[in-house]
Amino acid sequence: MILHRRRRMVAALLLSVILLTTACNAKTPGRFDQVQKESTQQKKGQSIAKTATQGSEFNKLFPDAGDGYQRVYTQEKKGFAEAKLKKGGKDMALLSISDTTSTPSAAAKFSKSTKKIGGYPAIEVGKTQTAILVGKYQVKALSRDPSFTAGDRADWLEKFNLNRLANLK
């Protein structure tokens, strides 16, 4: 009986020593640790304005699905809402509304716009993105499939409830 107790005590002591020595060793940095540190630091200072509109308010303003399209909401947070536009199981486009209160530079890029969609200033970003500015809200359509053209993006932007969006407080 005494021998059995001593064995248990020695085993517990050895286990404690092993745990203590491995826990105190300095961790060697992994190959992603520096990138993680940098990306975490970049987010400092970024914040959503307290006056930004809740994303749930935007969901009511997205266009209804139809003509074989399916609308699938993918993200909603303060100041932003996003939905995928699918057809035949394929992602055709991303539709979004964002409150530019937190990012004034997003609204500033519309100041030199000469194009209008639905009566609001519009810009093309690259070959896959169209955006309009409705008051303080940016409404975007981003092609995810090559067959979803700039014309399609403009049509879908006009389907948003833009008048109601313009009157959101």
Backbone as a printed PyTorch tensor [residue, N CA C, xyz], in Angstrom:
tensor([[[  0.8110,  -1.1840,   0.0000],
         [  0.0000,   0.0000,   0.0000],
         [  0.8630,   1.2610,   0.0000]],

        [[  1.9350,   1.2510,   0.8210],
         [  2.8330,   2.4030,   0.9000],
         [  3.5550,   2.5820,  -0.4290]],

        [[  3.9600,   1.4880,  -1.0600],
         [  4.6450,   1.5500,  -2.3500],
         [  3.7270,   2.1620,  -3.4160]],

        [[  2.4660,   1.7990,  -3.3740],
         [  1.4900,   2.3310,  -4.3310],
         [  1.3300,   3.8490,  -4.1610]],

        [[  1.2930,   4.3290,  -2.9070],
         [  1.1740,   5.7690,  -2.6260],
         [  2.4130,   6.5200,  -3.1090]],

        [[  3.5830,   5.9150,  -2.8880],
         [  4.8190,   6.5700,  -3.3280],
         [  4.8740,   6.6910,  -4.8510]],

        [[  4.4370,   5.6660,  -5.5250],
         [  4.4140,   5.7080,  -6.9890],
         [  3.4860,   6.8280,  -7.4760]],

        [[  2.3300,   6.9640,  -6.8610],
         [  1.3800,   8.0150,  -7.2340],
         [  1.9640,   9.3950,  -6.9520]],

        [[  2.6760,   9.5380,  -5.8270],
         [  3.2800,  10.8250,  -5.4780],
         [  4.3820,  11.1830,  -6.4700]],

        [[  5.2270,  10.1730,  -6.8220],
         [  6.3030,  10.4050,  -7.7780],
         [  5.7140,  10.7580,  -9.1460]],

        [[  4.6730,  10.0590,  -9.5620],
         [  4.0280,  10.3410, -10.8470],
         [  3.4400,  11.7590, -10.8480]],

        [[  2.7940,  12.1500,  -9.7640],
         [  2.2220,  13.4950,  -9.6610],
         [  3.3310,  14.5450,  -9.6820]],

        [[  4.4300,  14.2870,  -9.0040],
         [  5.5490,  15.2130,  -8.9690],
         [  6.1690,  15.3660, -10.3550]],

        [[  6.3850,  14.2510, -11.0530],
         [  6.9490,  14.3000, -12.4050],
         [  6.0120,  15.0460, -13.3680]],

        [[  4.7390,  14.7930, -13.2560],
         [  3.7630,  15.4810, -14.1010],
         [  3.7880,  16.9880, -13.8360]],

        [[  3.8850,  17.3710, -12.5880],
         [  3.9460,  18.7940, -12.2300],
         [  5.1960,  19.4480, -12.7910]],

        [[  6.3390,  18.7620, -12.6870],
         [  7.5940,  19.3040, -13.2060],
         [  7.5040,  19.4660, -14.7290]],

        [[  6.9480,  18.4860, -15.4090],
         [  6.8190,  18.5550, -16.8730],
         [  5.9180,  19.7210, -17.2700]],

        [[  4.7810,  19.8590, -16.6070],
         [  3.8700,  20.9610, -16.9110],
         [  4.5080,  22.3140, -16.6430]],

        [[  5.2330,  22.4100, -15.5420],
         [  5.8710,  23.6680, -15.1780],
         [  6.9560,  24.0510, -16.1820]],

        [[  7.7640,  23.1150, -16.6040],
         [  8.8600,  23.4380, -17.5260],
         [  8.3370,  23.7600, -18.9250]],

        [[  7.3040,  23.0710, -19.3880],
         [  6.7880,  23.3650, -20.7310],
         [  6.0000,  24.6670, -20.7390]],

        [[  5.3400,  24.9990, -19.6590],
         [  4.5590,  26.2410, -19.6020],
         [  5.4590,  27.4710, -19.5210]],

        [[  6.6280,  27.3340, -18.9860],
         [  7.5270,  28.4780, -18.8150],
         [  8.4280,  28.7280, -20.0090]],

        [[  8.4690,  27.8090, -20.9490],
         [  9.3050,  28.0070, -22.1380],
         [  8.7240,  29.1130, -23.0130]],

        [[  9.6030,  29.9340, -23.5580],
         [  9.1610,  30.9960, -24.4670],
         [  8.6720,  30.3570, -25.7610]],

        [[  7.5290,  30.8360, -26.2450],
         [  6.9470,  30.3150, -27.4770],
         [  7.6930,  30.9120, -28.6680]],

        [[  8.1100,  30.0660, -29.5740],
         [  8.7620,  30.5740, -30.7720],
         [  7.6780,  31.1120, -31.7000]],

        [[  7.8970,  32.2850, -32.2770],
         [  6.8690,  32.8830, -33.1240],
         [  6.5910,  32.0250, -34.3520]],

        [[  5.3100,  31.8640, -34.6570],
         [  4.8960,  31.1310, -35.8460],
         [  5.0070,  32.0260, -37.0640]],

        [[  4.8210,  31.4500, -38.2170],
         [  5.0020,  32.2250, -39.4440],
         [  3.8860,  33.2420, -39.6700]],

        [[  2.7460,  33.1100, -38.9780],
         [  1.6420,  34.0450, -39.1480],
         [  1.5360,  35.0530, -38.0090]],

        [[  2.3530,  34.9110, -36.9710],
         [  2.2490,  35.7880, -35.8060],
         [  2.4680,  37.2600, -36.1460]],

        [[  3.4400,  37.5800, -36.9890],
         [  3.7160,  38.9760, -37.3340],
         [  2.5540,  39.5860, -38.1200]],

        [[  1.9980,  38.8320, -39.0530],
         [  0.8710,  39.3150, -39.8530],
         [ -0.3400,  39.5470, -38.9520]],

        [[ -0.5710,  38.6340, -38.0150],
         [ -1.6850,  38.7870, -37.0780],
         [ -1.5120,  40.0510, -36.2460]],

        [[ -0.3130,  40.2860, -35.8010],
         [ -0.0280,  41.4700, -34.9890],
         [ -0.2930,  42.7510, -35.7890]],

        [[  0.1720,  42.7810, -37.0420],
         [ -0.0170,  43.9610, -37.8820],
         [ -1.4900,  44.2110, -38.1860]],

        [[ -2.2220,  43.1640, -38.5140],
         [ -3.6230,  43.3620, -38.8660],
         [ -4.4530,  43.7680, -37.6510]],

        [[ -4.0810,  43.3010, -36.4860],
         [ -4.7810,  43.6990, -35.2640],
         [ -4.5250,  45.1680, -34.9700]],

        [[ -3.3060,  45.6120, -35.1770],
         [ -2.9650,  47.0070, -34.9190],
         [ -3.6380,  47.9400, -35.9200]],

        [[ -3.8640,  47.5020, -37.1380],
         [ -4.5040,  48.3430, -38.1460],
         [ -5.9290,  48.6840, -37.7490]],

        [[ -6.5890,  47.7960, -37.0480],
         [ -7.9760,  48.0280, -36.6810],
         [ -8.1240,  49.0390, -35.5590]],

        [[ -7.0460,  49.3420, -34.8700],
         [ -7.1180,  50.3310, -33.8000],
         [ -7.4490,  51.6840, -34.4180]],

        [[ -8.3320,  52.3880, -33.7830],
         [ -8.7110,  53.7000, -34.2740],
         [ -9.8740,  53.6570, -35.2510]],

        [[-10.1860,  52.4890, -35.7910],
         [-11.3350,  52.3660, -36.6690],
         [-12.5580,  52.1250, -35.8060]],

        [[-13.6150,  52.8420, -36.0880],
         [-14.8370,  52.6030, -35.3410],
         [-16.0270,  53.0520, -36.1530]],

        [[-17.1610,  52.5620, -35.7480],
         [-18.4100,  52.9400, -36.3800],
         [-18.9660,  54.1220, -35.5980]],

        [[-19.3750,  55.1540, -36.2890],
         [-19.9280,  56.3360, -35.6280],
         [-21.1710,  55.9510, -34.8310]],

        [[-21.3360,  56.5620, -33.6900],
         [-22.5000,  56.2750, -32.8410],
         [-23.8000,  56.6090, -33.5490]],

        [[-23.7480,  57.5490, -34.4690],
         [-24.9580,  57.9730, -35.1780],
         [-25.2480,  57.1330, -36.4170]],

        [[-24.4090,  56.1440, -36.7090],
         [-24.6200,  55.2960, -37.8860],
         [-25.9240,  54.5150, -37.7340]],

        [[-26.5910,  54.3190, -38.8450],
         [-27.8610,  53.6020, -38.8820],
         [-27.6320,  52.1080, -38.6810]],

        [[-28.5370,  51.4640, -37.9590],
         [-28.4520,  50.0140, -37.7510],
         [-28.6580,  49.2990, -39.0830]],

        [[-27.9080,  48.2620, -39.3140],
         [-27.9990,  47.4970, -40.5590],
         [-29.3760,  46.9040, -40.7910]],

        [[-30.0840,  46.5680, -39.7280],
         [-31.4190,  45.9820, -39.8670],
         [-32.3840,  46.9520, -40.5530]],

        [[-32.1320,  48.2500, -40.4320],
         [-32.9720,  49.2530, -41.1050],
         [-32.8060,  49.1690, -42.6220]],

        [[-31.6440,  48.7590, -43.0670],
         [-31.3610,  48.6880, -44.5000],
         [-32.0400,  47.5050, -45.1720]],

        [[-32.2100,  46.3970, -44.4320],
         [-32.7500,  45.1770, -45.0410],
         [-34.0830,  45.4080, -45.7310]],

        [[-34.9120,  46.2840, -45.1900],
         [-36.2370,  46.5630, -45.7490],
         [-36.1440,  47.2930, -47.0910]],

        [[-34.9950,  47.8370, -47.4020],
         [-34.8340,  48.6800, -48.5830],
         [-34.2130,  47.9550, -49.7700]],

        [[-33.7610,  46.7190, -49.5480],
         [-33.1690,  45.9400, -50.6360],
         [-34.2530,  45.5470, -51.6380]],

        [[-33.8780,  45.3960, -52.9020],
         [-34.8720,  44.9850, -53.9000],
         [-35.3440,  43.5520, -53.6510]],

        [[-36.5910,  43.3120, -54.0220],
         [-37.1340,  41.9610, -53.9140],
         [-36.4910,  41.0800, -54.9760]],

        [[-36.4200,  39.8000, -54.6860],
         [-35.9050,  38.8450, -55.6640],
         [-36.9740,  38.6490, -56.7380]],

        [[-36.5800,  38.1960, -57.8680],
         [-37.5180,  37.9380, -58.9570],
         [-36.7620,  37.6180, -60.2210]],

        [[-37.4910,  37.2620, -61.2710],
         [-36.8840,  36.9180, -62.5610],
         [-35.8210,  35.8350, -62.4160]],

        [[-36.0700,  34.8700, -61.5420],
         [-35.1240,  33.7710, -61.3460],
         [-34.0120,  34.0770, -60.3630]],

        [[-33.9870,  35.2900, -59.8250],
         [-32.9600,  35.6740, -58.8580],
         [-33.4290,  35.3730, -57.4420]],

        [[-32.4740,  35.0760, -56.5980],
         [-32.7180,  34.8380, -55.1770],
         [-31.8420,  35.8120, -54.3980]],

        [[-32.4190,  36.4610, -53.3910],
         [-31.6700,  37.3930, -52.5410],
         [-31.3710,  36.6910, -51.2200]],

        [[-30.0940,  36.6560, -50.8490],
         [-29.6730,  35.9920, -49.6100],
         [-28.8670,  36.9930, -48.7900]],

        [[-29.4120,  37.3910, -47.6330],
         [-28.6850,  38.3250, -46.7770],
         [-27.4610,  37.6270, -46.2090]],

        [[-26.3200,  38.3090, -46.2600],
         [-25.0720,  37.6890, -45.8050],
         [-24.4370,  38.4080, -44.6210]],

        [[-24.7170,  39.6910, -44.4660],
         [-24.0980,  40.4140, -43.3580],
         [-24.9650,  41.6010, -42.9800]],

        [[-25.0260,  41.8330, -41.6780],
         [-25.7540,  42.9880, -41.1620],
         [-25.0720,  43.4180, -39.8780]],

        [[-24.6890,  44.6780, -39.8220],
         [-24.0980,  45.2320, -38.6120],
         [-24.3840,  46.7280, -38.6220]],

        [[-24.0400,  47.3830, -37.5620],
         [-24.3060,  48.8140, -37.4880],
         [-23.6150,  49.5200, -38.6500]],

        [[-24.4010,  50.2740, -39.4210],
         [-23.8450,  51.0230, -40.5290],
         [-23.6860,  50.2550, -41.8220]],

        [[-24.1480,  48.9820, -41.8860],
         [-23.8970,  48.1830, -43.0910],
         [-24.8470,  46.9940, -43.1820]],

        [[-25.2750,  46.7000, -44.4050],
         [-26.0220,  45.4640, -44.6910],
         [-25.6400,  45.0060, -46.0940]],

        [[-25.6240,  43.6800, -46.2810],
         [-25.1810,  43.1120, -47.5540],
         [-26.0190,  41.8820, -47.8800]],

        [[-26.2690,  41.6920, -49.1750],
         [-26.9930,  40.5110, -49.6380],
         [-26.3690,  40.0130, -50.9330]],

        [[-26.3780,  38.6950, -51.0980],
         [-25.9310,  38.0930, -52.3530],
         [-27.1380,  37.9970, -53.2760]],

        [[-26.8870,  38.1560, -54.5350],
         [-27.8990,  37.9520, -55.5550],
         [-27.4880,  36.6940, -56.3040]],

        [[-28.3520,  35.6640, -56.2240],
         [-28.0250,  34.3720, -56.8400],
         [-29.0250,  34.0570, -57.9510]],

        [[-28.5370,  33.3160, -58.9170],
         [-29.4080,  32.8440, -59.9960],
         [-28.9100,  31.4690, -60.4020]],

        [[-29.8010,  30.5080, -60.3670],
         [-29.4200,  29.1450, -60.7190],
         [-28.3280,  28.5990, -59.8170]],

        [[-28.3100,  29.0020, -58.5540],
         [-27.3150,  28.5370, -57.5950],
         [-25.9750,  29.2430, -57.7010]],

        [[-25.8330,  30.1670, -58.6560],
         [-24.5770,  30.8950, -58.8520],
         [-24.6580,  32.2720, -58.2080]],

        [[-23.5630,  32.7080, -57.5860],
         [-23.4760,  34.0720, -57.0800],
         [-23.3160,  35.0020, -58.2720]],

        [[-24.2870,  35.8700, -58.4620],
         [-24.2420,  36.8070, -59.5850],
         [-23.7020,  38.1640, -59.1550]],

        [[-24.1140,  38.6130, -57.9410],
         [-23.6960,  39.9480, -57.4940],
         [-23.8120,  40.0530, -55.9840]],

        [[-23.1260,  41.0430, -55.4510],
         [-23.2740,  41.4430, -54.0510],
         [-23.9300,  42.8140, -54.0570]],

        [[-24.9560,  42.9750, -53.2400],
         [-25.6350,  44.2470, -53.0950],
         [-25.4160,  44.7220, -51.6680]],

        [[-25.1470,  46.0130, -51.4830],
         [-24.9150,  46.4980, -50.1200],
         [-25.3490,  47.9410, -49.9540]],

        [[-25.6290,  48.2790, -48.6940],
         [-25.8880,  49.6560, -48.2890],
         [-24.9780,  49.9230, -47.1090]],

        [[-24.2740,  51.0600, -47.1430],
         [-23.4310,  51.4240, -46.0030],
         [-23.6340,  52.8870, -45.6530]],

        [[-23.5730,  53.1490, -44.3640],
         [-23.6800,  54.5060, -43.8370],
         [-22.2830,  55.1090, -43.8890]],

        [[-22.1230,  56.2250, -44.5910],
         [-20.7920,  56.8240, -44.7640],
         [-20.4150,  57.7670, -43.6230]],

        [[-21.2400,  57.8340, -42.5740],
         [-20.9350,  58.6970, -41.4380],
         [-19.5610,  58.3790, -40.8610]],

        [[-19.2310,  57.1010, -40.8040],
         [-17.9530,  56.6630, -40.2300],
         [-16.7960,  56.7980, -41.2100]],

        [[-17.1070,  56.8870, -42.5020],
         [-16.0620,  56.9550, -43.5360],
         [-16.3910,  58.0620, -44.5330]],

        [[-16.1540,  59.3030, -44.1620],
         [-16.4830,  60.4270, -45.0500],
         [-15.8050,  60.3470, -46.4170]],

        [[-14.6560,  59.7190, -46.4900],
         [-13.9620,  59.6110, -47.7780],
         [-14.7640,  58.7780, -48.7730]],

        [[-15.5980,  57.8640, -48.2660],
         [-16.4410,  57.0620, -49.1540],
         [-17.4380,  57.9480, -49.8830]],

        [[-17.9690,  58.9420, -49.2020],
         [-18.9300,  59.8590, -49.8260],
         [-18.2220,  60.8820, -50.7150]],

        [[-17.0190,  61.2600, -50.3610],
         [-16.2850,  62.3000, -51.0990],
         [-16.0140,  61.9040, -52.5470]],

        [[-15.8520,  60.6320, -52.8190],
         [-15.5270,  60.2050, -54.1850],
         [-16.6700,  60.4480, -55.1730]],

        [[-17.8590,  60.7750, -54.6760],
         [-18.9900,  61.0530, -55.5530],
         [-19.0640,  62.5260, -55.9750]],

        [[-18.2300,  63.3850, -55.3950],
         [-18.3220,  64.8270, -55.6320],
         [-18.0980,  65.2130, -57.0930]],

        [[-17.3300,  64.4390, -57.8260],
         [-17.0480,  64.7650, -59.2290],
         [-17.8220,  63.8770, -60.2020]],

        [[-18.8070,  63.1720, -59.6930],
         [-19.5800,  62.2680, -60.5300],
         [-20.4370,  63.0330, -61.5330]],

        [[-20.4300,  62.5790, -62.7730],
         [-21.2790,  63.1820, -63.8030],
         [-22.4140,  62.2350, -64.1890]],

        [[-22.3440,  61.0160, -63.7130],
         [-23.3450,  60.0050, -64.0300],
         [-24.3690,  59.9320, -62.8970]],

        [[-25.6270,  59.6350, -63.2440],
         [-26.6750,  59.4720, -62.2320],
         [-27.4210,  58.1650, -62.4840]],

        [[-27.7890,  57.5130, -61.3880],
         [-28.6480,  56.3330, -61.4390],
         [-29.7650,  56.5880, -60.4430]],

        [[-30.9880,  56.5150, -60.9170],
         [-32.1250,  56.7670, -60.0400],
         [-32.1470,  58.1910, -59.5110]],

        [[-31.4700,  59.1020, -60.2040],
         [-31.4200,  60.4950, -59.7880],
         [-30.3180,  60.8100, -58.7920]],

        [[-29.4790,  59.8350, -58.4890],
         [-28.4090,  60.0180, -57.4970],
         [-27.0470,  59.8670, -58.1670]],

        [[-26.0220,  60.5800, -57.6470],
         [-24.6800,  60.4800, -58.2450],
         [-24.1690,  59.0430, -58.2170]],

        [[-23.5720,  58.6490, -59.3330],
         [-23.0930,  57.2690, -59.4750],
         [-21.6380,  57.2600, -59.9190]],

        [[-20.9300,  56.2100, -59.5110],
         [-19.5540,  56.0030, -59.9620],
         [-19.3550,  54.5340, -60.3030]],

        [[-18.4350,  54.3080, -61.2090],
         [-17.9910,  52.9550, -61.5510],
         [-16.6310,  52.7680, -60.9130]],

        [[-16.4450,  51.6500, -60.2420],
         [-15.1560,  51.3310, -59.6400],
         [-14.6450,  50.0830, -60.3470]],

        [[-13.6370,  50.2720, -61.1520],
         [-13.1230,  49.1520, -61.9430],
         [-14.1730,  48.6860, -62.9350]],

        [[-14.1300,  47.4000, -63.2610],
         [-15.0770,  46.8460, -64.2320],
         [-16.1910,  46.0520, -63.5670]],

        [[-16.1590,  45.9740, -62.2210],
         [-17.1200,  45.0890, -61.5650],
         [-18.0010,  45.7670, -60.5240]],

        [[-17.8340,  47.0640, -60.3140],
         [-18.5330,  47.7000, -59.2140],
         [-19.1960,  49.0060, -59.6400]],

        [[-20.4450,  49.1810, -59.2100],
         [-21.1740,  50.4240, -59.4310],
         [-21.7410,  50.8520, -58.0940]],

        [[-21.6400,  52.1490, -57.8000],
         [-22.1350,  52.6590, -56.5230],
         [-22.8700,  53.9690, -56.7400]],

        [[-23.8540,  54.2200, -55.8820],
         [-24.5470,  55.5030, -55.8820],
         [-24.5490,  56.0480, -54.4610]],

        [[-24.6850,  57.3660, -54.3580],
         [-24.7300,  58.0150, -53.0600],
         [-26.1170,  58.6050, -52.8670]],

        [[-26.8160,  58.1020, -51.8540],
         [-28.1630,  58.5560, -51.5260],
         [-28.0760,  59.2270, -50.1600]],

        [[-27.9660,  60.5480, -50.1540],
         [-27.7590,  61.2570, -48.8900],
         [-26.4210,  60.8620, -48.3030]],

        [[-26.4470,  60.2660, -47.1230],
         [-25.2050,  59.8130, -46.4890],
         [-24.9780,  58.3100, -46.6830]],

        [[-25.7950,  57.6820, -47.5300],
         [-25.7190,  56.2310, -47.7180],
         [-25.1510,  55.8760, -49.0870]],

        [[-24.2170,  54.9380, -49.0790],
         [-23.6520,  54.4220, -50.3190],
         [-24.3320,  53.0900, -50.6200]],

        [[-24.8490,  52.9670, -51.8230],
         [-25.5070,  51.7340, -52.2620],
         [-24.6460,  51.1620, -53.3800]],

        [[-24.2600,  49.8880, -53.2370],
         [-23.3280,  49.2840, -54.1930],
         [-23.8910,  48.0120, -54.7960]],

        [[-23.4760,  47.7640, -56.0200],
         [-23.6990,  46.4850, -56.6810],
         [-22.3400,  46.0390, -57.2180]],

        [[-21.9510,  44.8410, -56.8580],
         [-20.6410,  44.3110, -57.2400],
         [-20.8560,  43.0090, -57.9980]],

        [[-20.4400,  42.9550, -59.2520],
         [-20.5940,  41.7470, -60.0660],
         [-19.7150,  40.6260, -59.5240]],

        [[-20.2760,  39.4560, -59.4160],
         [-19.5280,  38.2590, -59.0230],
         [-19.4250,  37.2650, -60.1710]],

        [[-20.1790,  37.5300, -61.2250],
         [-20.1720,  36.6770, -62.4030],
         [-19.9910,  37.5990, -63.6140]],

        [[-19.1710,  37.2020, -64.5820],
         [-18.9250,  38.0680, -65.7460],
         [-20.1920,  38.4290, -66.5270]],

        [[-21.2190,  37.5940, -66.4490],
         [-22.4480,  37.8760, -67.2000],
         [-23.2940,  38.9710, -66.5430]],

        [[-22.9620,  39.3560, -65.3260],
         [-23.6850,  40.4230, -64.6230],
         [-22.9890,  41.7350, -64.9610]],

        [[-23.5600,  42.4770, -65.9000],
         [-22.9080,  43.6430, -66.5060],
         [-23.1470,  44.9350, -65.7190]],

        [[-22.4980,  45.9930, -66.1780],
         [-22.6950,  47.3230, -65.5880],
         [-24.1620,  47.7430, -65.7220]],

        [[-24.7850,  47.3870, -66.8250],
         [-26.2110,  47.6730, -67.0150],
         [-27.0760,  46.9440, -65.9890]],

        [[-26.7210,  45.6900, -65.7210],
         [-27.4450,  44.9120, -64.7030],
         [-27.2770,  45.5570, -63.3280]],

        [[-26.0500,  45.9900, -63.0390],
         [-25.7970,  46.6290, -61.7340],
         [-26.6370,  47.8960, -61.5890]],

        [[-26.6880,  48.7160, -62.6310],
         [-27.4850,  49.9440, -62.5880],
         [-28.9670,  49.6190, -62.3940]],

        [[-29.4560,  48.6100, -63.1200],
         [-30.8620,  48.2110, -62.9780],
         [-31.1760,  47.7940, -61.5460]],

        [[-30.2880,  47.0080, -60.9450],
         [-30.5410,  46.5310, -59.5840],
         [-30.4060,  47.6700, -58.5710]],

        [[-29.5280,  48.6030, -58.8060],
         [-29.4190,  49.7480, -57.8950],
         [-30.7100,  50.5660, -57.9040]],

        [[-31.3380,  50.7000, -59.0650],
         [-32.5960,  51.4330, -59.1560],
         [-33.7470,  50.7080, -58.4680]],

        [[-33.6060,  49.3960, -58.2770],
         [-34.6640,  48.6130, -57.6220],
         [-34.6840,  48.7820, -56.1090]],

        [[-33.5940,  49.3150, -55.5250],
         [-33.5970,  49.6070, -54.0870],
         [-34.6760,  50.6520, -53.8190]],

        [[-35.1870,  50.6890, -52.6080],
         [-36.1500,  51.7220, -52.2350],
         [-35.3550,  52.9850, -51.8910]],

        [[-34.9420,  53.6940, -52.9290],
         [-34.0360,  54.8310, -52.7750],
         [-34.7030,  56.0220, -52.0840]],

        [[-35.9830,  56.2490, -52.3690],
         [-36.6780,  57.3710, -51.7160],
         [-36.7650,  57.1620, -50.2060]],

        [[-37.0760,  55.9620, -49.7950],
         [-37.1520,  55.6700, -48.3650],
         [-35.7580,  55.7620, -47.7250]],

        [[-34.7500,  55.3090, -48.4550],
         [-33.3770,  55.4000, -47.9580],
         [-32.9860,  56.8610, -47.7730]],

        [[-33.3430,  57.7040, -48.7170],
         [-33.0070,  59.1300, -48.6380],
         [-33.6510,  59.7960, -47.4130]],

        [[-34.7800,  59.2520, -46.9630],
         [-35.4930,  59.8270, -45.8240],
         [-35.1470,  59.1880, -44.4900]],

        [[-34.2480,  58.1940, -44.4880],
         [-33.8160,  57.5670, -43.2270],
         [-33.0650,  58.5880, -42.3860]],

        [[-33.2740,  58.5370, -41.1210],
         [-32.5510,  59.4420, -40.1910],
         [-31.5400,  58.6600, -39.4020]]])
